[in-house]
């Protein structure tokens, strides 16, 4: 597999995330795309690509956790 193909796959995964109906699925796909981009950045030794996608992964993961916590707390029985 050519190295450039990894970048195109990452692009397809990230763009595809915007077609997800559920916010949690969108975030998971963004995280997957960011991981692929990080791998690509490591392969081509491009620190800006790596850092940008570590930030994207972190933002998506944080949003996913916050969403889950909000859903869990709203489903908890009132004391």
N, C-alpha and C positions, 0 to 999 in steps of 0.2 A: 504494500500500500504506500503510495507516495505521501510524503509528509504534508503536502498541500491539501490532500483529501481530508486530513484530520480537521483542518481549519474550516473546510466546507461543511463537514458533518456537524461541527460545533455551531456553525452559523444556522444550519437547518434546524437543529434541536432548539436553539434559542428562539428563532423566529416562530417555529411551530408552537412554542409555549404560549404565544399570544392568541392561539386559536382554542385554548382550553377553556371550557365552560366554568370549571370550578377553580377558585383562587388557589386552593392548596395544590392542585395539579399543576397550575401555571408555575407556582414557586418551585415545585419539585423538578419540573422540566428546566427552569432557569438554573437551578442548582446543578443539574446534570450537564447542561450546556457549559456552565462556568467551569466545571471539572474538566471537561474535554478541552476547553480553551486553555486552562492551566497546563494540562499535559502538552498541548501544542506550544504554548509559550516556553515551557521547559525545553522542549525538543529544539526550538529555534533560538533559545537563549535570549528571549525578549522580556526583560523585566517589566516593562509597562503592561504587557499583555497579562503577565502573571499577577501583578498587583491589582490591576483593574478587575480581574475575574475573581481573585480572592475576596475583594470588596463586594462584588456582585453576589458571590456565593454566601457571604456573611449576611448581607442585607436580606436575601431571599430566605435564608435559614431563620433569621431573627423574626421576619414577618410570619413565617410558618409557625414558629413556636408561639408567638403572640396570639395568632389566630386560634391555635389549639387551646391555649390557656383561657382565652375569652369564651370559647365554646364550652369548655369544661366547666368554667365557673358559672356560666349562665344555665347549665343543666343541673347544677348542684341544688339539692333541696334547701329551702330557706330554713334557718334555725328557729 
